[in-house]
């Protein structure tokens, strides 16, 4: 097969992303690319051959023969397989024909014996997706979660105005805002991990009833188990010609959940970079250009890019659901659509990597955060005043404080000054603050950081919880 320059490829994953993130692209393509498909299928064929030699031996499976079989699978030439497929018009039969030529003659009759194409393809897909997730994508997610935890701890005490409906609400801390994503992503990472170890393989034949293997051995289920144990997989409970699609579907759906969490984080960081907010800033190199016509621009393009990747790939979940359906024991309506699962995994991985890069170098403007809290004056205390006055026994507390906020807005006064004019209310407020916060009203109104609840403590607690979980997962992936 003639080599082709990367800029002649159709998918941006194969040119733009391969150039911008060559290490990640290489790690993904080694596990998900077409060469990986062929080599993994050959590995599965050899695992089946070894299982047959143990149960229906034509010759002894000694260490030398076992190593020779492994070597044949590792060294199979994808070009030869594709050339053979031009003749057979069948990918697995082409693979078998090419692999057979590389095997010792005495074991060739057992190659692929008892298997249907989907036994090999579905089992190989489980291997490839598991290895890509555990070898590349989960470690990358761990890096992103680690960056989130680090920034969450760093900013645990940094006051920031809370926002609901795009409007200023009550103060919290930036670390607490990041803790939301530590929690959401951390939970999703664990669920992805759990789904990766539940991917299944099969050796149940053309309709799933073990017709062929029942002619080869007395116990077809034992043969299937031993075959899959050699690949560190377990059998599906009831396959047709296909492995039940739900094992992979649930994994892909959980990845889509994580994709949405990351896109939400990217959107929040993008909005915090608006000129009128300006609380954080993506790193911008000395030579980087933000606009082709406006030299002053410093666009949040990396955060926008993450959201754009989510827009491109997240809708593919609809196809994952459609691939759940196959007529009777098998049809080919998933034959094209399922080939794009690796693209989805790659798109997700590039988004994770981009988000990790954004967080690792994100500039936080704490002074601007403090300025934005104070921009609305002391109206951010309205909720606290209402709560304290209501706690003091006033049944009309909410209406009294609402009226006071309107008065402050109309006159331009501070809310505290409006409240002071009601001596009874101010006295009640001071008494409640002394009892609940150990400070007088003047002190309380002097700094919005006095009304951030337990945001800082929650940020640290959430960071600590997920740091422990993350360390456990990292040790598992490294073992």
Backbone torsions as a table, in degrees:
resi	resn	phi	psi	omega
1	UNK	NA	129.3	-176.8
2	UNK	-70.7	138.3	177.6
3	UNK	-67.3	151.2	-179.3
4	UNK	-130.7	134.5	178.8
5	UNK	-62.7	148.1	-175.5
6	UNK	-62.7	-26.0	-177.0
7	UNK	-81.6	1.8	171.9
8	UNK	-98.6	-2.6	177.6
9	UNK	-74.6	153.7	-178.5
10	UNK	-85.7	-39.0	-175.5
11	UNK	-81.7	132.1	175.3
12	UNK	-61.5	-20.6	175.2
13	UNK	-61.1	-31.0	-174.3
14	UNK	-93.4	-6.6	173.7
15	UNK	-125.8	-67.9	-176.1
16	UNK	-59.0	-45.9	-176.1
17	UNK	-78.5	-32.7	178.0
18	UNK	-65.8	-30.4	178.9
19	UNK	-80.2	-41.7	-175.2
20	UNK	-77.4	-27.7	180.0
21	UNK	-135.1	67.6	-172.7
22	UNK	-63.6	-36.0	-178.9
23	UNK	-66.4	-46.2	179.2
24	UNK	-65.7	-43.0	179.2
25	UNK	-59.1	-43.5	-180.0
26	UNK	-62.7	-42.1	179.7
27	UNK	-65.3	-38.8	179.2
28	UNK	-71.2	-46.1	-177.0
29	UNK	-66.0	-31.0	178.3
30	UNK	-64.8	-23.1	-178.3
31	UNK	-109.3	-23.4	-172.9
32	UNK	-120.4	-12.7	-176.7
33	UNK	-71.4	174.7	-176.1
34	UNK	-65.5	-34.5	175.4
35	UNK	-62.4	-40.0	177.8
36	UNK	-64.1	-36.7	177.1
37	UNK	-58.1	-49.5	-176.2
38	UNK	-66.6	-45.1	-178.0
39	UNK	-68.2	-36.7	178.9
40	UNK	-69.0	-40.5	176.0
41	UNK	-61.7	-39.3	177.1
42	UNK	-64.9	-39.2	177.0
43	UNK	-61.9	-40.2	178.3
44	UNK	-67.3	-41.8	178.0
45	UNK	-60.0	-40.7	179.9
46	UNK	-68.7	-38.9	177.1
47	UNK	-60.8	-40.1	177.0
48	UNK	-65.9	-42.7	179.8
49	UNK	-59.9	-42.1	178.8
50	UNK	-64.4	-41.5	179.1
51	UNK	-63.3	-39.0	177.8
52	UNK	-66.9	-39.2	179.8
53	UNK	-65.8	-28.7	177.9
54	UNK	-75.5	-32.8	-174.4
55	UNK	-104.9	-27.6	178.3
56	UNK	-134.0	64.3	-167.5
57	UNK	-67.3	132.3	166.5
58	UNK	-96.2	-23.5	178.9
59	UNK	-157.6	163.8	-178.1
60	UNK	-72.1	133.7	177.4
61	UNK	-88.5	78.9	179.8
62	UNK	-85.9	169.2	-177.9
63	UNK	-56.4	-35.5	179.9
64	UNK	-65.4	-44.2	178.6
65	UNK	-66.9	-41.2	179.2
66	UNK	-59.0	-43.8	179.6
67	UNK	-66.0	-37.8	179.2
68	UNK	-65.0	-38.5	178.3
69	UNK	-66.7	-42.8	177.8
70	UNK	-61.4	-41.3	-178.6
71	UNK	-64.9	-38.3	178.8
72	UNK	-62.0	-39.8	179.1
73	UNK	-69.5	-41.6	-177.4
74	UNK	-67.3	-32.3	-172.4
75	UNK	-99.3	6.9	-179.3
76	UNK	-60.8	141.6	-174.3
77	UNK	-97.7	113.0	179.7
78	UNK	-58.3	-33.7	178.3
79	UNK	-60.7	-41.5	179.4
80	UNK	-65.6	-38.2	179.6
81	UNK	-65.1	-43.6	179.3
82	UNK	-66.0	-37.9	177.6
83	UNK	-64.4	-39.7	178.1
84	UNK	-66.7	-34.9	-179.3
85	UNK	-66.7	-27.7	175.6
86	UNK	-60.5	-29.8	179.1
87	UNK	-86.7	-44.4	-174.1
88	UNK	-83.1	-25.1	-173.1
89	UNK	57.0	30.6	-179.9
90	UNK	-149.5	119.2	-171.8
91	UNK	-66.8	-43.6	-177.0
92	UNK	-73.8	-38.3	177.1
93	UNK	-64.2	-36.1	176.3
94	UNK	-63.4	-44.8	177.7
95	UNK	-59.0	-45.8	-178.8
96	UNK	-62.5	-43.2	-179.3
97	UNK	-61.7	-43.4	-179.1
98	UNK	-70.4	-43.8	-178.3
99	UNK	-64.7	-37.0	-177.9
100	UNK	-59.0	-36.6	-178.8
101	UNK	-65.2	-21.6	-177.2
102	UNK	-93.5	-3.2	-174.6
103	UNK	-98.7	153.5	171.4
104	UNK	-56.3	141.5	-171.5
105	UNK	-59.5	-34.2	-173.1
106	UNK	-70.1	-17.6	-178.8
107	UNK	-105.5	-5.3	-176.3
108	UNK	-58.3	-37.0	-178.8
109	UNK	-60.2	-24.7	-177.6
110	UNK	-88.0	-9.8	-177.1
111	UNK	-63.7	125.3	178.2
112	UNK	68.7	4.0	-175.4
113	UNK	-67.9	127.7	179.9
114	UNK	89.8	-8.2	-176.4
115	UNK	-102.3	150.6	165.7
116	UNK	-105.3	166.0	-174.2
117	UNK	-55.8	-41.2	-176.8
118	UNK	-67.4	-28.0	173.7
119	UNK	-56.1	-42.3	-178.2
120	UNK	-77.7	-48.8	-174.5
121	UNK	-66.0	-46.7	-178.2
122	UNK	-67.6	-38.8	177.8
123	UNK	-66.3	-41.7	178.8
124	UNK	-65.3	-38.2	178.3
125	UNK	-62.9	-42.3	177.7
126	UNK	-59.1	-42.5	178.6
127	UNK	-63.3	-47.9	-176.4
128	UNK	-63.8	-46.7	-177.8
129	UNK	-67.5	-40.9	177.5
130	UNK	-61.5	-45.4	-177.5
131	UNK	-68.7	-35.6	177.4
132	UNK	-67.5	-41.3	179.6
133	UNK	-67.4	-49.1	-174.5
134	UNK	-79.2	-26.7	-178.1
135	UNK	-91.3	-24.5	-174.6
136	UNK	-129.3	-57.0	-166.9
137	UNK	-75.4	-44.8	177.8
138	UNK	-63.7	-43.2	174.2
139	UNK	-59.1	-36.4	177.7
140	UNK	-66.6	-41.5	175.7
141	UNK	-63.0	-37.0	176.9
142	UNK	-62.8	-39.2	177.4
143	UNK	-63.5	-43.8	179.0
144	UNK	-63.9	-45.9	178.5
145	UNK	-62.2	-38.1	177.3
146	UNK	-62.6	-40.1	177.0
147	UNK	-65.8	-40.7	177.6
148	UNK	-60.9	-44.1	179.5
149	UNK	-63.0	-43.3	-180.0
150	UNK	-61.2	-47.1	-178.9
151	UNK	-69.8	-34.4	176.9
152	UNK	-60.0	-44.4	179.4
153	UNK	-68.3	-42.2	-179.1
154	UNK	-60.9	-36.8	-173.9
155	UNK	-106.6	17.8	-177.1
156	UNK	-57.4	-34.0	-176.4
157	UNK	-104.3	5.2	-177.1
158	UNK	-79.4	109.1	-178.7
159	UNK	-62.8	139.5	177.9
160	UNK	-146.2	146.5	176.8
161	UNK	-74.1	134.5	172.5
162	UNK	-77.1	154.1	-177.6
163	UNK	-134.2	128.7	170.9
164	UNK	-130.3	137.2	-177.5
165	UNK	59.0	27.3	-178.8
166	UNK	75.1	6.3	-177.9
167	UNK	-112.2	153.8	175.3
168	UNK	-62.5	134.4	179.0
169	UNK	-113.2	-111.8	176.1
170	UNK	-120.8	160.7	-177.1
171	UNK	-68.0	151.4	168.9
172	UNK	-141.3	-152.6	171.9
173	UNK	-127.8	154.6	-179.5
174	UNK	-63.7	-35.9	176.5
175	UNK	-61.4	-37.5	177.6
176	UNK	-66.7	-39.3	177.3
177	UNK	-61.8	-39.4	178.3
178	UNK	-72.3	-29.0	180.0
179	UNK	-61.0	-28.6	175.0
180	UNK	-54.5	-44.4	-176.5
181	UNK	-79.6	-30.7	171.8
182	UNK	-57.1	-45.6	-177.3
183	UNK	-70.2	-51.5	-175.8
184	UNK	-63.7	-46.8	-179.0
185	UNK	-70.8	-39.6	179.7
186	UNK	-59.1	-42.8	177.8
187	UNK	-63.7	-41.9	-178.5
188	UNK	-67.7	-36.7	178.6
189	UNK	-59.8	-44.5	179.4
190	UNK	-63.0	-40.4	179.4
191	UNK	-67.3	-37.3	175.9
192	UNK	-62.8	-45.2	178.2
193	UNK	-55.5	-46.6	-178.4
194	UNK	-62.5	-36.8	-179.6
195	UNK	-71.9	-31.7	-179.3
196	UNK	-65.5	-34.0	-178.0
197	UNK	-84.4	1.0	178.8
198	UNK	-112.0	12.5	173.0
199	UNK	-70.1	143.8	-171.0
200	UNK	-120.1	159.3	171.6
201	UNK	-121.2	-176.2	-178.9
202	UNK	-157.7	155.8	168.2
203	UNK	-146.3	58.2	-173.2
204	UNK	-108.6	-1.7	173.4
205	UNK	86.6	-165.6	-166.3
206	UNK	-66.6	-30.2	177.5
207	UNK	-126.2	3.9	177.5
208	UNK	91.0	4.4	-175.1
209	UNK	-99.8	8.4	176.8
210	UNK	63.1	31.5	-178.6
211	UNK	-58.0	-50.8	-174.6
212	UNK	-70.8	-47.4	-176.0
213	UNK	-69.5	-21.5	176.3
214	UNK	-68.3	-18.1	174.3
215	UNK	-83.8	-19.1	-175.5
216	UNK	-91.6	-39.1	-174.4
217	UNK	-138.4	161.6	179.2
218	UNK	-72.2	-31.7	-175.5
219	UNK	-124.5	87.5	-178.8
220	UNK	-60.8	-32.5	179.8
221	UNK	-67.0	-37.9	176.9
222	UNK	-65.2	-41.3	177.4
223	UNK	-60.0	-44.8	179.1
224	UNK	-60.9	-45.6	-179.3
225	UNK	-61.5	-45.4	-177.8
226	UNK	-67.4	-38.3	175.7
227	UNK	-58.8	-48.2	-176.8
228	UNK	-75.8	-30.2	175.8
229	UNK	-60.4	-33.8	177.3
230	UNK	-65.4	-16.3	178.2
231	UNK	-110.7	5.7	-178.3
232	UNK	60.2	41.1	175.6
233	UNK	-124.1	164.4	174.1
234	UNK	-120.7	155.6	-177.3
235	UNK	-74.4	151.3	169.3
236	UNK	-69.5	154.8	-175.6
237	UNK	-71.5	-43.8	179.9
238	UNK	-144.3	96.0	175.6
239	UNK	-96.3	156.6	168.5
240	UNK	-96.8	-128.9	167.2
241	UNK	-72.1	-18.4	-176.9
242	UNK	-112.6	151.9	165.8
243	UNK	-65.3	141.6	176.9
244	UNK	-51.4	130.1	-173.6
245	UNK	-70.5	-15.2	-172.7
246	UNK	-67.3	-27.8	179.5
247	UNK	-61.4	-49.0	178.5
248	UNK	-72.4	-39.1	-178.8
249	UNK	-57.6	-46.0	-178.7
250	UNK	-63.9	-36.8	176.2
251	UNK	-63.6	-47.9	-178.8
252	UNK	-64.7	-36.0	178.5
253	UNK	-66.7	-39.5	178.6
254	UNK	-68.8	-35.4	174.3
255	UNK	-62.9	-38.4	178.0
256	UNK	-65.2	-33.7	174.4
257	UNK	-62.3	-47.9	179.0
258	UNK	-62.1	-37.7	178.6
259	UNK	-59.9	-43.1	179.1
260	UNK	-65.3	-38.2	177.6
261	UNK	-61.9	-44.9	-178.6
262	UNK	-66.5	-39.3	177.9
263	UNK	-65.0	-37.1	177.6
264	UNK	-64.5	-43.2	176.2
265	UNK	-61.1	-44.5	179.5
266	UNK	-60.5	-40.5	-180.0
267	UNK	-66.2	-41.8	178.0
268	UNK	-62.0	-44.8	-179.9
269	UNK	-67.0	-35.9	176.9
270	UNK	-62.5	-43.9	-179.2
271	UNK	-67.4	-34.4	177.9
272	UNK	-68.8	-12.9	177.8
273	UNK	-94.1	1.9	176.1
274	UNK	-57.7	147.2	-177.8
275	UNK	-55.6	-39.5	-176.7
276	UNK	-78.3	-9.9	176.9
277	UNK	-107.5	-62.7	170.9
278	UNK	59.1	36.9	-176.9
279	UNK	-88.9	-23.1	175.6
280	UNK	-136.6	167.3	-179.4
281	UNK	-151.8	130.1	172.1
282	UNK	-67.1	149.9	177.1
283	UNK	-64.5	138.5	179.0
284	UNK	-128.6	120.1	-177.1
285	UNK	-72.0	164.8	-176.8
286	UNK	-64.0	-26.9	-176.9
287	UNK	-102.5	-1.0	-174.5
288	UNK	-74.2	143.6	-179.9
289	UNK	-111.6	129.4	179.7
290	UNK	-91.6	-27.5	-179.1
291	UNK	-150.4	145.0	180.0
292	UNK	-74.9	-13.7	-177.8
293	UNK	-126.5	-22.5	-177.6
294	UNK	-112.3	96.1	-172.2
295	UNK	-61.0	-21.5	-175.8
296	UNK	-80.9	-11.5	-171.1
297	UNK	-67.8	137.7	173.4
298	UNK	-131.3	77.9	-171.9
299	UNK	-74.9	146.9	176.6
300	UNK	-80.5	57.2	-166.3
301	UNK	-71.1	-28.4	179.5
302	UNK	-69.6	-43.3	176.4
303	UNK	-63.3	-40.6	177.7
304	UNK	-63.9	-36.2	-178.9
305	UNK	-66.2	-39.6	177.7
306	UNK	-60.6	-45.9	178.8
307	UNK	-64.0	-36.5	180.0
308	UNK	-66.2	-39.1	175.5
309	UNK	-61.7	-41.2	177.0
310	UNK	-60.8	-42.5	178.6
311	UNK	-61.6	-35.7	-177.3
312	UNK	-75.3	-38.5	-169.9
313	UNK	-103.7	-31.3	-176.3
314	UNK	-58.9	-38.3	-179.9
315	UNK	-62.2	-14.5	-179.9
316	UNK	-66.4	-10.8	176.3
317	UNK	-58.4	-28.5	176.6
318	UNK	-61.4	-39.6	177.9
319	UNK	-67.6	-37.2	178.6
320	UNK	-59.5	-41.0	178.3
321	UNK	-67.1	-39.6	-179.5
322	UNK	-66.1	-31.1	177.9
323	UNK	-72.9	-4.3	176.3
324	UNK	-70.9	-21.0	-172.1
325	UNK	-104.6	128.0	174.8
326	UNK	-140.7	135.4	-177.4
327	UNK	-65.9	126.3	176.2
328	UNK	50.9	-125.1	-175.8
329	UNK	-87.0	-13.0	177.6
330	UNK	177.2	136.7	160.5
331	UNK	-135.2	-179.4	-175.5
332	UNK	-107.2	20.8	-178.3
333	UNK	-73.6	-5.8	174.1
334	UNK	-105.5	3.7	-171.7
335	UNK	-66.6	-36.8	177.4
336	UNK	-86.2	-47.3	-173.9
337	UNK	-62.6	-37.0	-177.8
338	UNK	-68.9	-20.2	179.0
339	UNK	-69.0	-13.8	-177.5
340	UNK	-95.8	0.7	175.7
341	UNK	-58.3	-42.9	177.6
342	UNK	-58.8	-35.1	176.4
343	UNK	-62.5	-41.1	178.5
344	UNK	-62.0	-46.4	179.2
345	UNK	-61.7	-39.3	179.3
346	UNK	-67.7	-43.1	178.6
347	UNK	-60.0	-41.2	176.8
348	UNK	-62.8	-45.0	-178.9
349	UNK	-61.1	-41.6	179.2
350	UNK	-65.8	-35.0	176.7
351	UNK	-66.5	-42.5	178.2
352	UNK	-60.8	-45.9	-178.3
353	UNK	-63.9	-40.7	179.4
354	UNK	-65.5	-40.9	179.9
355	UNK	-66.6	-37.9	176.7
356	UNK	-61.4	-41.5	179.6
357	UNK	-64.8	-41.2	178.2
358	UNK	-59.6	-49.1	-175.9
359	UNK	-66.8	-36.9	-174.8
360	UNK	-65.8	-26.5	-177.0
361	UNK	-119.2	12.2	-176.3
362	UNK	-63.8	131.2	176.6
363	UNK	-93.2	128.0	179.7
364	UNK	-107.9	123.3	179.7
365	UNK	-97.7	90.0	-176.7
366	UNK	-66.9	-33.5	178.8
367	UNK	-64.6	-40.1	179.4
368	UNK	-68.1	-35.2	176.4
369	UNK	-61.9	-43.2	178.6
370	UNK	-65.0	-39.1	179.3
371	UNK	-64.1	-41.0	-179.2
372	UNK	-67.9	-33.5	176.4
373	UNK	-63.3	-42.9	-175.2
374	UNK	-81.7	-8.7	-176.4
375	UNK	-61.0	-33.4	179.0
376	UNK	-89.5	16.1	-178.5
377	UNK	67.6	-145.4	-178.8
378	UNK	-100.1	18.8	176.4
379	UNK	-65.9	-19.9	178.9
380	UNK	-64.7	-14.1	178.8
381	UNK	-85.4	-2.5	-171.6
382	UNK	-54.7	-45.4	-179.4
383	UNK	-60.6	-45.1	-177.0
384	UNK	-62.8	-39.3	179.7
385	UNK	-65.4	-45.2	178.7
386	UNK	-58.7	-44.1	-178.9
387	UNK	-63.7	-45.9	-176.9
388	UNK	-67.6	-40.0	179.1
389	UNK	-68.5	-40.8	176.1
390	UNK	-62.9	-38.6	178.0
391	UNK	-63.9	-27.9	178.6
392	UNK	-77.7	-3.4	173.8
393	UNK	107.2	6.4	-179.2
394	UNK	-85.9	114.4	-178.6
395	UNK	-71.3	-16.9	-179.6
396	UNK	-104.9	24.4	-173.9
397	UNK	-57.1	-46.5	-175.8
398	UNK	-61.6	-46.1	-178.5
399	UNK	-66.5	-39.3	178.5
400	UNK	-61.4	-44.6	-177.6
401	UNK	-73.8	-35.2	176.3
402	UNK	-61.0	-44.2	178.8
403	UNK	-63.8	-38.3	179.1
404	UNK	-65.1	-37.6	179.1
405	UNK	-67.1	-38.7	177.6
406	UNK	-63.4	-40.6	179.1
407	UNK	-63.4	-42.3	-179.9
408	UNK	-64.1	-40.9	179.3
409	UNK	-65.9	-39.2	-177.8
410	UNK	-69.8	-39.2	-174.6
411	UNK	-95.0	-13.8	-176.7
412	UNK	78.7	8.8	179.2
413	UNK	-78.8	165.6	170.0
414	UNK	-74.9	147.4	178.2
415	UNK	-59.6	-39.2	-179.3
416	UNK	-59.4	-39.8	-179.7
417	UNK	-66.9	-37.7	176.7
418	UNK	-64.3	-43.2	-178.5
419	UNK	-65.8	-34.6	-177.8
420	UNK	-62.2	-25.7	-177.8
421	UNK	-68.6	-18.3	173.5
422	UNK	-100.3	94.4	-173.2
423	UNK	-58.3	-40.1	-178.9
424	UNK	-65.4	-42.9	180.0
425	UNK	-64.7	-44.9	-179.0
426	UNK	-63.6	-38.8	178.5
427	UNK	-64.7	-44.7	178.0
428	UNK	-60.0	-43.9	-179.1
429	UNK	-61.6	-44.9	-179.9
430	UNK	-63.1	-39.8	-179.2
431	UNK	-65.9	-41.6	-179.4
432	UNK	-68.6	-38.0	178.4
433	UNK	-65.7	-39.5	178.2
434	UNK	-62.3	-38.7	-177.9
435	UNK	-75.0	-37.7	-174.2
436	UNK	-95.8	-32.7	-175.6
437	UNK	-119.6	-8.0	178.8
438	UNK	68.7	31.2	178.8
439	UNK	-147.1	160.3	178.6
440	UNK	-85.3	169.5	-175.2
441	UNK	-64.4	-39.0	-179.7
442	UNK	-60.4	-45.4	179.0
443	UNK	-64.1	-43.3	-178.3
444	UNK	-59.5	-43.4	-177.8
445	UNK	-75.5	-5.5	-174.8
446	UNK	-82.1	-16.4	-174.0
447	UNK	-152.2	118.1	179.6
448	UNK	-58.7	-22.5	178.9
449	UNK	-62.6	-16.5	177.2
450	UNK	-72.1	-12.2	-178.5
451	UNK	-125.9	59.8	175.1
452	UNK	-114.0	16.0	177.7
453	UNK	58.5	-135.8	177.2
454	UNK	-109.6	30.6	-176.0
455	UNK	-55.9	-47.0	-177.3
456	UNK	-63.3	-44.5	179.8
457	UNK	-64.6	-40.7	178.9
458	UNK	-66.1	-39.3	178.5
459	UNK	-59.4	-47.2	-179.4
460	UNK	-66.2	-40.9	-179.2
461	UNK	-64.0	-44.2	179.0
462	UNK	-64.8	-42.0	177.7
463	UNK	-60.3	-43.3	-179.1
464	UNK	-65.6	-42.9	180.0
465	UNK	-59.7	-47.5	-176.5
466	UNK	-78.4	-22.7	173.5
467	UNK	-65.1	-40.7	177.5
468	UNK	-65.2	-44.2	178.8
469	UNK	-62.5	-40.9	-179.5
470	UNK	-64.1	-41.1	-180.0
471	UNK	-64.4	-39.8	177.3
472	UNK	-61.9	-44.5	179.6
473	UNK	-65.9	-40.9	178.8
474	UNK	-61.3	-41.9	178.0
475	UNK	-63.1	-39.2	178.7
476	UNK	-64.2	-44.0	-177.8
477	UNK	-68.7	-28.3	-179.3
478	UNK	-83.0	-18.0	-176.1
479	UNK	-78.7	NA	NA
